Amino acid sequence: MSHFAHHVFFCTNQREAGEPCCNSHGAGDLWAYAKERVKALGEPLASRVRINKAGCLGRCELGPLIVVYPAAVWYTYVDAEDIDEIIAEHLTAGRIVERLAVAS
């Protein structure tokens, strides 16, 4: 059994100026937000969820992106409200946020 119930990988890749990438959509800031939000929600969530940075996830045209394992659910997002919804629905309640999910 895994130490964490969920690993959340945020693509924070930065490409050359003008090339599409997740970081140009605020991925780094929203990664930090998600990390702090999970911590602020306290136990048991904080010890069950790991928020990670990732390099390029290879799907820049759909970005910004995160992928949640072990379910292998891919999400796009726009702002902190979307991140809050993923935390509340997927990471806490175990329900996929269909409106933000992208095809695997």
JOZI-V995488 format. One record per run of one state. SS is the DSSP state (a for helix, b for strand, c for the rest). FROM is the first residue (numbers start at 1). TO is the last residue. If there is no record, write none. Layout:
# JOZI-V995488
ss & from & to
SS & FROM & TO
SS & FROM & TO
This chain:
# JOZI-V995488
ss & from & to
c & 1 & 5
b & 6 & 11
c & 12 & 21
a & 22 & 25
c & 26 & 26
a & 27 & 41
c & 42 & 44
a & 45 & 48
b & 49 & 54
c & 55 & 59
a & 60 & 62
c & 63 & 64
b & 65 & 69
c & 70 & 72
b & 73 & 76
c & 77 & 79
a & 80 & 92
c & 93 & 100
b & 101 & 102
c & 103 & 104
